[in-house]
Amino acid sequence: MRAAIIGWAHSQFGRLDGESVESLIVRVAGDALADAGVDAADVDEIVLGHFNGGFSAQDFTAALVLQAAPEFRFKRATRVENACATGSAAVHQGIKAIMAGSARVVLVVGVEQMTATPGAEIGKILLKCAYVREEADTEGGFAGIFGRIAAAYFQKYGDQSDALALIAAKNHKNGVANPFAQMRKDLGFTFCRQPSEKNPFVAGPLKRTDCSPVSDGAAALVLADADAAQAMAKAVGFRAAMHVQDFLPLSKRDILRFEGCAEAWRRALAEARVTLDDLSFVETHDCFTIAELMEYEAMGLAPAGQGARVIKDGVTGMGGRLPVNPSGGLKAKGHPIGATGVSMHALTAMQLCGAAGDMQVRDARLGGVFNMGGAAVANYVSILERLK
């Protein structure tokens, strides 16, 4: 049985002083139900995506969703986690409940509050998404992991600083049109390209503009089976929902090939019976600009080592053949870990329903989502289409 998105909600992303994990969950849960026109009593299952890892003193957070409505009491509620792909893990868990016939309506919420944690502690928490036994001492934390990847990529394929700056500039320009984005400022190529006091090197060849920001935020989806969705005001169906997990240690993989990402895309496109040429746009996981560059290659837009051609030729710009990150991506929108994957699906649904406002992709009919945890360890691809 196919699943469909019938409603969504999205908080502002950024430094949200005065908010808590609980308040963010409650707000988006209620707003998503209202958007879908569904009563809390009609929800069969609740799935919460929340990484935490020490960001919040409150753990065991699945039951916090019940604070949104008294009718949620005694509903099934589960928290899932898969590093930076936690949000998509929650979405896919909801899809499975519907496909199994154990639920007709599922509420999926993703949340994270990161900015209340001191900067040094944030780095330690995020580095838990690497293989601690071998990578815990990486200088620069998780940025250091991707700085290492970028340095190796540069060594093999040449300096890609221009390409990374073009990706950063593209996503910041797109983010201006996103009302939920943490950073709504067009920084331009020159600022992103040149190291400066405001844009220093952070790890290896990566500068501050190559790194997604620390963020708070939440997003929610209401899922229903496709039959029930036909009676709703809107419905965005999943043509494919694919999850591929790779080895955690970098030492067991070729770090210049996002093989898990490539395999997830291959399987998802096959399941959906489409090609990249059929997609109207993609929301991809640009935790660092080098990630987006390598994802171009993994999804099949360019051969290995030639991803720079894609951004330099304008293929992934808003007017290009395949716009990538029309929302501004994690780079401009922000990256509250547990919320990210849910956000990507919500924004894709908005695009397909023509409800994306100033960030709308013209004639959007088929959208792709790629969300990953770790350095291409947890890989989730969804392909969505409007059903009504």
N, C-alpha and C positions, 0 to 999 in steps of 0.2 A: 504494500500500500504506500503510495507516494505521500510525501509531506509537503506542506506549503506554509509560507509565512503569511499571516493574515493581519498582523499588527506589529507595531514597533514603538520604541521610545528611546531617546538619546539625551543624556545630560550634556552640559558643557564639559569639555575636557580642559584640564589645567590645574592650577593651584586653587583648590576650592576650600578656602578657610571657612570654618563653621560647619562644614559637612562631616559626616562620618560614614563608614562602610554601611551602617544600618540605614541612615537617612537617604543615601544614594540608592540603595536597593529598593527601599519602600517607594521612593518617588518614581523610579522608572518602571517598577512592576505595576503600579497603579495606572501610570500613563499608557503603558503598552496595552493593558486590558481595555482601557477606555478607547484607545485608537482602534482596537480590533472589534469593539462592540461585544465583548465577552464578559460575562459575570464571573467573579472569582469562584463561585460555587461550581461552575462548569469546567474548571481546570482539573485535569486528572493527575497531572504530574508536574513537579517543579524541578528544574535543574539550574544550579548556580555555578558559574565559573568564577573562581576566586583563587588566585595564586597564593597570596599572603606571604609565606616564607619568613614572616617576622615583621612585615610592614604594619600589621594591626595586632594589638594585644588580644582582640577577640578572634579566636579561632572557632572551629566547628560552627561555620556561618550559614549552612544550608537552611536552618530553621529561622534565620532572620527574615527570610522572604515572607514567612507567615505573619510578620508584623504589618504587612501591607493590607491585610483583610482578614477579619475573623473567620470568614468562610474557608480560609486555607487550612484551618486546624484539621489535623489528621490526614492531610494530603501527603502523598509520597514526595519527599524533598531530598535531593542528593547534591552534594558539592563535588565537582570534578576539577582536576588540575593536570595540566600538561605544559608546564613552563609558559612561555609567551604565546603558546597556542591554546591556552586554557579556555578562552572564549569560544573558539571553534570546537574544542572538545565538548563543551556544554551543548552547543548547537547540534552537533552530530549525535550526542547522546539522546537529545530530544527527538531527533529524526528516527533513531532506532526504536524508541518506545512506540512511535506511531506506526512504523513499518511492521513491528511485531504484533500490532493489534492490542497492546496493553494500555494504550491511551489514545484518545481522539483529540484532546487539546492539551498542549504542553506549554508552560511558561518557562522561558529561558532567560536568565539574568546573568550579566557579566559585570564585575565590579573590581575596583582596586583603589586604594588610597595610599599613595606613595610619598607625597610631599611633606608629611608630618614627620618623616624619618630623617635623621641627620645624614648628610651627604656621604660620609665615609661608610656608614652602616648600609646605605642603599647599595653601594658597590659590592659589599660583602654578600648581601642577600641575592643580588642578581647573579653573582658568580656561582651560586648554587645551581644555576642552570647549565653549568659546564661540568665536566668530569672532575670532581673535586680531588680524586686520588692523584691525578696527573696535572691538573690545570689550576689548582687553587691558588698558586702563587703568581698567576699571570698579572703582570704590572698593568694597571689601568682597569682592572676588573673585567667586566664583560666587554667593555669597549676595547680592552686589550686583546681579547679573543679575536674580534673582528679586525682590529688593527693588524694582528698577526696574519690573518687571512688576506687583508688588503696588501700588506707588504709582499707576501708570497705571490699574489696575483701580479703586482707591479713588476716583480723580479722576472716573472715568466713572460708576461705580455707587454711590458713597457709601462711607463708612467701614465696612469689613467686619471690624473687629477682633474683634467678638463671635463671628462665624462662625469665624474662624481659631483663636480660643482654644477654641471648642467642638470643632473638629477635633483640635487638639492634646490636649485633655483626653480625648476619646474614645479616641484611639490609645494614650495612656499608660495609660488604664484597661484597655484590651484587652491591652496588653503585659505586665501583671502576670501574666496566665495563660500567657504564652509562656516556656517554660523556656530557650529559646535567646536571649531578648531581652537587649540591652545595658542597657536601662533598665526595670526592673520596679518602677515606683513610680507610683501614681495621684496625679498632681500636682493634679488638680482644676481646674475652670474659673477660679476666682478667681486662682490663682497664674499660670495661663497667660495670663490677660487683663491683669493689672496689671504694668506695667514695674517692675522692682525691681533691687536690687543683684545678686540671683541670677538675674534674668531681664531683662537689659538689652536695649535695641534693638541690633540687629546691622547691619541694612541697610534703609533706608527704614522702612516700618511693621512690618518683621519683627523679632520679638524672638527670644531664644535658643530659647524653646519652639516657635518656628515653624520651626526648622531641624533636620534630621536630624544625628546625631552622627558624628564621625570614628570609624571602626570597623575592626577586623580580623575575619576569619572566612572560612569556606568552606562549601560545600554541594555535593552531588553527586547525580546521577540515573543510573539505568540504564534505557536505552530499548531496546525490542524491537519487532519488527513485531507487528501485532495477532494474527496466527495463533500465533506463538510465545508471546505473552503469555498465551494461553488455558491454557497448561500451567503457568503460574506461580501462586504463592500469591495474588498480587494484581495488578491491572492497571487503570491509569487512562489512558483514551484521549484523544486530541486530536480534538475535534469541529472545531476550527479552529486555525490558527496563522498569523497574519497580520503582516507587517512592512511599514511605510510609512515612507519617509525624506522629510524636508522640507528646505527650504533651511536652511543654517547661519546666515547673517547675520540678526540680528533686523530689520535695516533692510529686508529683502525680504519680511517677513511682518507680519501684524497680531498683535502680541504679546498681545492680549487674547482671541485665539481660538486654541486649540490645535487647529489644523485637521488636522495629521497624526494626532493622537490620535483625533479624531473620525472621520477616514477609516479608520483602522485598526479602530476599533470597528465602523463600518458594514460594512466588508468581512468582518470575522470573524463578526459576527452573521448576515450573509447566508450565508456559507459553512456555518455550523453549523445554519442554518435554525431559529434561535431568536430571541427578543427579550430585552430586559433583564428583563422580567417572568418569564422562565423561569429566570433565574440565582438560585442560592441565596445567593451571596456573591461579593465581588470583592476581590482583593488589588491595590491600585493604588499608583502611584509617588508617595508623599508626601515627596519630598526636602525640600520646604517645604510648609507648610500651604496656601499660596496655590495650589500645584500641585494638591493634592487638590480644593480648591474648584473650580478651573477644569476639572478632569477630570470632576466631576459634570456640568458643562454639556456637555463634549465627548462623553461617553458617552451623553448624552440623558436624564439624570435631571431636568434643569431647562433652561429657555431661557437664553440669554446674559444674564449679569448677575444671575441669580436662584438661583445655586448655594447661597447662604446659606439659602434656604428648606429645602433638603434636610437640612442638618445641624440646623437649628433645629427642624424637625418630627420629628426622630428617625429619619428614613428609613434612615440609614446606620449606626445604632447596632446593637448585637448583637441587640436585640429588634425591630429595624426591618424594613421590607419588603425591603431589600437591604443587609445588613451589609457595610461596607467596611473592610478591614484588620482582620479579627478577630485577626490575629497581632500587632497593634500597629503594623504598617506600618514603613516605614523610620524614622519618627519615634521609635518606642520600641525596635523590634527592632535598629536600626542599619543602616548602609549601607556595608558593605565592597564597593566598586563592582563588581568582577568576580563576586562571589558573589551579589549581590542578586537578579538575575533567576532564577538557579538555585534560590535559597532560596524565592522566591515560588512557583515551580512545585512544589517539594517540599512546602511547607506546604499548597498547594492539594490536592495528592494525599493528604496526611494527612487533610484535612477530608473528602474524598470517600470515603475508606476508613474513616471513623469513628475515626481514630487520632490526633485532635488534642487529646485530653485536655481540660484545663480551658478551652481556647479553642475547643472544638468548636461549630460551628454546627449547630443541630438539623436533622435530616433533609436534610443537604446532598447534593444530587444533581448539580448543575451549577455549576462554578466558573469565574469569569473572572479573568484576569491581565492587568494593563497595566503595562508596564515601559518607561521612556523614557530616552533619552540626550540630554544637552543640554536646552535649553528646548523640549521637544516636537519635537526634530529626528529622532531615531531612535525610532520608535514600534512596539512589539510588543504584540499582543494574542493571548492563547491562551484557548480555551474547552475545558475538560476535563470528562470524565464518567467515572464508575466503570464498568468493563467487567465486572468480577467481584469 
